[in-house]
């Protein structure tokens, strides 16, 4: 029984900046030398700080807690109680009040049930975004829900004014929404193809 020992050499691997500053420790196992980077917990050479904290089960790691109000196209509809509701950049806002003196209408984020206090001000004359209360949302935008609410609003509008059956209206609006989504997807594909044709 003779055992053969070979020396194993690892290929040179390019390490990132913070890895290059670590010491290399040679580990010997039955004559095989393997170079491993050592890690010192107190060493921070890459201008980043590692934060250790005790978390209970209710806290999340690295998730944003505030989302700023982004200005975009405003779309209008009515709530079930016939109040004005606007949609902008994936957020929905419900009518609160208006000031003729200041020429503004105030709309509060529809997610007030979870404590979101974001308010936007819309010009009465132009129905365009004017300002906000500089409070950020405490939740991310929900573009899918906005589209869903707009389709429901369109269905309700058509039911009230058209003699067409409810089922037919729902099918029409569902088809239009699907077609619009597919045409946008198709247009994006065509743009990519055209761009790639030039290169």
Residue frames relative to the residue before (quaternion, step in Angstrom):
aa qw qx qy qz dx dy dz
X 1.0000 0.0000 0.0000 0.0000 0.00 0.00 0.00
X 0.1024 0.7752 -0.6148 0.1028 3.49 -0.29 1.23
X 0.2277 -0.7695 0.5820 0.1318 3.53 -0.90 0.90
X 0.2863 -0.7547 0.5716 0.1477 3.49 -0.99 0.87
X 0.1295 -0.7763 0.6119 0.0782 3.56 -0.88 0.90
X 0.1007 -0.7822 0.6137 0.0361 3.51 -0.91 0.97
X 0.3971 -0.6768 0.5590 0.2680 3.50 -1.16 0.54
X 0.2025 -0.7835 0.5800 0.0936 3.55 -0.73 1.09
X 0.0630 -0.7841 0.6154 0.0496 3.55 -0.78 0.94
X 0.3355 -0.7446 0.5490 0.1778 3.53 -0.91 0.96
X 0.5312 -0.6152 0.4556 0.3630 3.60 -1.05 0.62
X 0.5762 -0.5762 0.4420 0.3750 3.54 -1.18 0.54
X 0.1037 -0.7888 0.6055 0.0192 3.53 -0.82 1.04
X 0.3785 -0.7166 0.5365 0.2353 3.54 -0.86 0.94
X 0.1985 -0.7976 0.5642 0.0778 3.54 -0.69 1.12
X 0.5272 -0.6105 0.4745 0.3524 3.55 -1.17 0.53
X 0.7466 -0.4313 0.2631 0.4328 3.58 -1.28 0.33
X 0.7193 0.4399 -0.2816 0.4581 3.58 0.77 -0.94
X 0.6297 0.5139 -0.3457 0.4690 3.61 1.17 -0.42
X 0.6228 0.5611 -0.3415 0.4251 3.61 1.06 -0.68
X 0.6739 0.5058 -0.2964 0.4497 3.58 1.12 -0.56
X 0.5648 0.5833 -0.3954 0.4294 3.61 1.23 -0.09
X 0.5061 -0.6263 0.4984 0.3213 3.55 -1.19 0.61
X 0.3252 -0.7175 0.5745 0.2223 3.56 -1.18 0.52
X 0.1647 -0.7777 0.6035 0.0620 3.54 -0.83 1.04
X 0.2859 -0.7459 0.5749 0.1772 3.57 -0.89 0.93
X 0.1537 -0.7748 0.6101 0.0609 3.53 -0.84 1.03
X 0.1407 -0.7975 0.5829 0.0665 3.55 -0.75 1.00
X 0.0408 0.7775 -0.6242 0.0641 3.55 -0.78 1.08
X 0.8171 -0.1813 0.0581 0.5441 3.56 -0.27 1.32
X 0.7661 -0.3985 0.2059 0.4603 3.53 0.84 0.94
X 0.5954 0.5341 -0.3882 0.4577 3.61 1.21 0.03
X 0.1917 -0.7878 0.5782 0.0912 3.56 -0.67 1.11
X 0.0070 0.7840 -0.6192 0.0435 3.54 -0.75 1.08
X 0.2824 -0.7674 0.5537 0.1574 3.58 -0.76 1.01
X 0.0081 -0.7994 0.5998 -0.0322 3.59 -0.70 1.09
X 0.4412 -0.6688 0.5090 0.3147 3.60 -0.97 0.68
X 0.3108 -0.7293 0.5730 0.2077 3.56 -0.97 0.83
X 0.2697 -0.7615 0.5703 0.1490 3.53 -1.14 0.57
X 0.1254 -0.7623 0.6309 0.0719 3.53 -0.80 1.02
X 0.4414 -0.7398 0.4454 0.2438 3.55 -0.64 1.13
X 0.7056 0.4670 -0.2803 0.4533 3.59 1.03 -0.64
X 0.6026 0.5887 -0.3478 0.4116 3.57 1.27 -0.25
X 0.0692 0.7692 -0.6305 0.0769 3.58 -0.72 1.10
X 0.0526 0.8390 -0.5349 0.0848 3.55 -0.16 1.29
X 0.6583 0.5293 -0.3168 0.4314 3.60 1.20 -0.02
X 0.5456 -0.6627 0.3669 0.3583 3.59 1.20 0.59
X 0.5882 0.4976 -0.4042 0.4930 3.57 1.12 0.60
X 0.2583 -0.7566 0.5758 0.1712 3.54 -1.06 0.65
X 0.2843 -0.7314 0.5957 0.1713 3.52 -0.87 1.00
X 0.1459 -0.8012 0.5775 0.0567 3.53 -0.74 1.04
X 0.1325 -0.7638 0.6282 0.0671 3.52 -0.85 1.00
X 0.0987 0.7922 -0.5973 0.0768 3.55 -0.88 0.87
X 0.4655 -0.6438 0.5243 0.3065 3.50 -1.22 0.48
X 0.1041 -0.7978 0.5931 0.0300 3.55 -0.76 1.04
X 0.2491 -0.6952 0.6370 0.2212 3.49 -1.08 0.67
X 0.7390 -0.4815 0.2597 0.3932 3.59 -1.21 0.36
X 0.6602 0.5450 -0.3131 0.4112 3.63 1.16 -0.36
X 0.6538 0.5231 -0.3228 0.4412 3.60 1.19 -0.30
X 0.2912 -0.7466 0.5748 0.1654 3.55 -1.16 0.66
X 0.4103 -0.6995 0.5315 0.2447 3.55 -1.19 0.58
X 0.8862 0.0345 -0.0127 0.4619 3.55 -1.15 0.74
X 0.4884 0.6237 -0.4827 0.3735 3.61 0.89 0.75
X 0.4782 -0.6760 0.4674 0.3097 3.58 -0.86 0.90
X 0.2873 -0.7712 0.5463 0.1559 3.54 -1.09 0.70
X 0.7743 0.2189 -0.1448 0.5758 3.59 1.25 -0.09
X 0.1196 -0.7697 0.6257 0.0422 3.55 -1.06 0.86
X 0.3978 -0.7470 0.4806 0.2297 3.57 -0.66 1.08
X 0.5446 -0.5846 0.4881 0.3512 3.53 -1.28 0.47
X 0.1080 -0.7885 0.6035 0.0481 3.57 -0.73 1.05
X 0.3830 -0.7354 0.5210 0.2027 3.52 -0.88 1.02
X 0.1430 0.7769 -0.5989 0.1316 3.53 -0.93 0.95
X 0.7512 -0.3291 0.2845 0.4964 3.53 -1.29 -0.37
X 0.2717 -0.7522 0.5805 0.1533 3.57 -0.99 0.88
X 0.0867 -0.7668 0.6353 0.0302 3.54 -0.93 1.01
X 0.2739 -0.7948 0.5318 0.1028 3.54 -0.98 0.94
X 0.1410 0.7485 -0.6469 0.0380 3.52 -1.29 0.52
X 0.4743 -0.6454 0.5135 0.3078 3.56 -1.32 -0.08
X 0.4453 -0.6458 0.5445 0.2970 3.55 -1.21 0.57
X 0.6987 -0.4389 0.3413 0.4501 3.59 -1.28 0.01
X 0.7011 0.4193 -0.2599 0.5148 3.59 1.20 -0.47
X 0.5400 -0.6751 0.3541 0.3566 3.58 1.28 0.46
X 0.4316 0.6508 -0.5013 0.3726 3.60 1.09 0.63
X 0.5691 -0.5931 0.4399 0.3616 3.57 -1.20 0.48
X 0.0328 -0.7504 0.6601 0.0098 3.52 -1.17 0.76
X 0.1213 -0.7825 0.6063 0.0729 3.55 -1.00 0.83
X 0.2183 -0.7393 0.6237 0.1300 3.52 -1.31 0.52
X 0.1146 0.7813 -0.6052 0.1003 3.55 -0.93 0.92
X 0.8695 -0.0627 0.0028 0.4899 3.56 -0.82 1.10
X 0.7621 -0.4023 0.2069 0.4632 3.57 0.91 0.91
X 0.6633 0.4470 -0.3039 0.5176 3.58 1.28 0.07
X 0.2366 -0.7431 0.6037 0.1650 3.56 -1.19 0.56
X 0.1215 -0.7880 0.6033 0.0182 3.55 -1.07 0.88
X 0.2528 -0.7712 0.5705 0.1258 3.56 -0.97 0.92
X 0.5876 -0.5991 0.4283 0.3353 3.54 -1.13 0.81
X 0.1617 -0.7808 0.5983 0.0783 3.57 -1.02 0.91
X 0.7638 -0.2298 0.2330 0.5563 3.56 0.62 -1.18
X 0.1991 -0.7594 0.5957 0.1699 3.53 -1.34 -0.02
X 0.1890 -0.7489 0.6243 0.1164 3.53 -1.28 0.49
X 0.3213 -0.7557 0.5412 0.1812 3.56 -0.48 1.20
X 0.6092 0.5712 -0.3422 0.4307 3.57 1.07 -0.75
X 0.7538 0.3499 -0.1875 0.5236 3.59 0.96 -0.89
X 0.3533 -0.7645 0.4625 0.2771 3.59 1.33 -0.20
X 0.5875 0.5617 -0.3890 0.4337 3.58 0.95 0.87
X 0.2272 -0.6922 0.6619 0.1767 3.49 -1.39 0.46
X 0.2778 -0.7605 0.5670 0.1517 3.55 -1.01 0.83
X 0.0540 -0.7777 0.6262 -0.0038 3.54 -0.98 0.97
X 0.2129 -0.7824 0.5772 0.0970 3.56 -0.83 1.07
X 0.6164 -0.5499 0.4112 0.3854 3.57 -1.11 0.68
X 0.5067 -0.6859 0.4457 0.2724 3.56 -0.92 0.95
X 0.6489 0.5177 -0.3159 0.4595 3.60 1.21 -0.33
X 0.1893 0.8096 -0.5368 0.1435 3.60 0.97 0.75
X 0.5462 0.6316 -0.3841 0.3939 3.59 1.22 -0.41
X 0.7259 0.3549 -0.2335 0.5410 3.59 1.18 -0.49
X 0.6485 -0.5857 0.2904 0.3900 3.55 1.25 0.44
X 0.4157 0.6935 -0.4935 0.3204 3.60 1.13 0.39
X 0.1446 -0.8288 0.5399 0.0266 3.57 -0.66 1.14
X 0.3399 0.7504 -0.5051 0.2574 3.61 1.19 0.36
X 0.0480 -0.7845 0.6180 -0.0159 3.56 -0.94 0.99
X 0.1174 -0.7659 0.6270 0.0807 3.56 -1.05 0.81
X 0.2745 -0.7442 0.5904 0.1490 3.53 -1.20 0.67
X 0.1356 -0.7888 0.5990 0.0240 3.53 -0.88 1.06
X 0.4929 -0.6563 0.4884 0.2963 3.56 -0.98 0.87
X 0.4642 -0.6834 0.4888 0.2804 3.59 -0.88 0.94
X 0.6727 0.5254 -0.2951 0.4295 3.58 0.94 -0.90
X 0.8274 0.2649 -0.1035 0.4842 3.57 0.70 -1.10
X 0.3161 -0.7591 0.4967 0.2777 3.61 1.25 -0.33
X 0.4883 0.6353 -0.4374 0.4082 3.57 1.12 0.70
X 0.6302 -0.5286 0.4148 0.3891 3.56 -1.27 0.52
X 0.1569 -0.8002 0.5751 0.0654 3.55 -0.95 0.92
X 0.7794 -0.1950 0.1968 0.5619 3.59 0.79 -1.01
X 0.2504 -0.7334 0.5959 0.2103 3.56 -1.33 -0.16
X 0.5652 -0.5882 0.4444 0.3704 3.57 -1.28 0.05
X 0.4727 -0.7133 0.3989 0.3297 3.60 1.32 0.28
X 0.4944 0.5867 -0.4675 0.4390 3.57 1.11 0.72
X 0.3589 -0.7501 0.5171 0.2029 3.57 -0.81 1.00
X 0.5645 -0.5699 0.4711 0.3670 3.54 -1.29 0.40
X 0.3302 -0.7322 0.5550 0.2164 3.58 -1.15 0.58
X 0.7062 0.3463 -0.2321 0.5723 3.59 1.26 0.40
X 0.5384 -0.6279 0.4426 0.3463 3.61 -1.13 0.51
X 0.6010 -0.5423 0.4204 0.4099 3.61 -1.22 0.28
X 0.1975 -0.7692 0.5988 0.1042 3.57 -1.20 0.59
X 0.1737 -0.8322 0.5218 0.0707 3.58 0.22 1.31
X 0.6176 0.5550 -0.3439 0.4385 3.59 1.04 -0.75
X 0.6750 0.4854 -0.2961 0.4702 3.60 0.89 -0.90
X 0.6142 0.5412 -0.3487 0.4563 3.60 1.04 -0.73
X 0.6594 0.4953 -0.3123 0.4715 3.60 0.89 -0.89
X 0.6379 0.5363 -0.3208 0.4501 3.56 0.99 -0.87
X 0.6815 0.4853 -0.2901 0.4646 3.59 0.89 -0.92
X 0.6459 0.5149 -0.3259 0.4599 3.60 1.01 -0.74
X 0.6386 0.5054 -0.3278 0.4789 3.61 1.02 -0.76
X 0.6437 0.5141 -0.3244 0.4649 3.60 0.94 -0.83
X 0.6376 0.5254 -0.3221 0.4622 3.58 1.01 -0.82
X 0.6539 0.5118 -0.3068 0.4651 3.57 0.95 -0.89
X 0.6326 0.5232 -0.3270 0.4681 3.59 0.99 -0.81
X 0.6636 0.5045 -0.3062 0.4597 3.60 0.89 -0.93
X 0.6332 0.5308 -0.3289 0.4573 3.59 0.98 -0.84
X 0.6983 0.4773 -0.2777 0.4554 3.56 0.83 -0.98
X 0.6140 0.5499 -0.3488 0.4460 3.60 1.03 -0.72
X 0.6785 0.5112 -0.2908 0.4403 3.58 0.99 -0.83
X 0.8021 0.3268 -0.1611 0.4731 3.62 0.96 -0.73
X 0.7262 0.4269 -0.2489 0.4780 3.61 1.13 -0.47
X 0.4417 -0.6872 0.5041 0.2800 3.57 -1.11 0.63
X 0.4318 0.7118 -0.4486 0.3252 3.59 1.31 -0.01
X 0.5624 -0.6088 0.4317 0.3559 3.59 -1.09 0.65
X 0.6225 -0.5639 0.4020 0.3647 3.54 -1.18 0.67
X 0.6411 0.5376 -0.3227 0.4426 3.57 0.92 -0.89
X 0.6628 0.5059 -0.3000 0.4634 3.57 0.93 -0.90
X 0.6433 0.5171 -0.3228 0.4632 3.61 0.97 -0.84
X 0.6538 0.5064 -0.3137 0.4666 3.57 0.92 -0.90
X 0.6487 0.5080 -0.3163 0.4702 3.58 0.95 -0.83
X 0.6448 0.5266 -0.3188 0.4531 3.60 0.96 -0.88
X 0.7015 0.4650 -0.2752 0.4647 3.57 0.80 -1.01
X 0.6257 0.5264 -0.3329 0.4696 3.57 1.04 -0.73
X 0.6497 0.5066 -0.3030 0.4791 3.56 1.02 -0.86
X 0.6514 0.5163 -0.3200 0.4546 3.61 0.92 -0.87
X 0.6569 0.5084 -0.3119 0.4612 3.55 0.92 -0.90
X 0.6618 0.4976 -0.3014 0.4729 3.57 0.92 -0.91
X 0.6569 0.5103 -0.3067 0.4626 3.58 0.94 -0.88
X 0.6477 0.5124 -0.3228 0.4623 3.59 0.95 -0.84
X 0.6553 0.5018 -0.3130 0.4699 3.58 0.94 -0.87
X 0.6750 0.4909 -0.2957 0.4646 3.58 0.92 -0.90
X 0.6610 0.4970 -0.3254 0.4585 3.61 0.95 -0.78
X 0.6218 0.5134 -0.3503 0.4766 3.61 1.03 -0.67
X 0.6475 0.5105 -0.3144 0.4703 3.58 0.98 -0.87
X 0.6545 0.5074 -0.3017 0.4724 3.59 0.97 -0.88
X 0.6403 0.5205 -0.3237 0.4629 3.60 0.97 -0.84
X 0.6481 0.5073 -0.3192 0.4698 3.59 0.96 -0.83
X 0.6264 0.5227 -0.3371 0.4698 3.60 1.01 -0.76
X 0.6631 0.5066 -0.3070 0.4576 3.58 0.92 -0.93
X 0.6295 0.5273 -0.3416 0.4571 3.59 0.99 -0.78
X 0.6536 0.5069 -0.3172 0.4640 3.59 0.94 -0.87
X 0.6470 0.5147 -0.3221 0.4613 3.58 0.95 -0.83
X 0.6660 0.4990 -0.3106 0.4593 3.59 0.88 -0.89
X 0.6485 0.5038 -0.3256 0.4687 3.58 0.94 -0.82
X 0.6814 0.4907 -0.2909 0.4586 3.58 0.90 -0.90
X 0.5936 0.5800 -0.3674 0.4198 3.63 1.11 -0.55
X 0.6809 0.4994 -0.2933 0.4483 3.59 1.10 -0.61
X 0.7138 0.4419 -0.2611 0.4766 3.59 1.16 -0.32
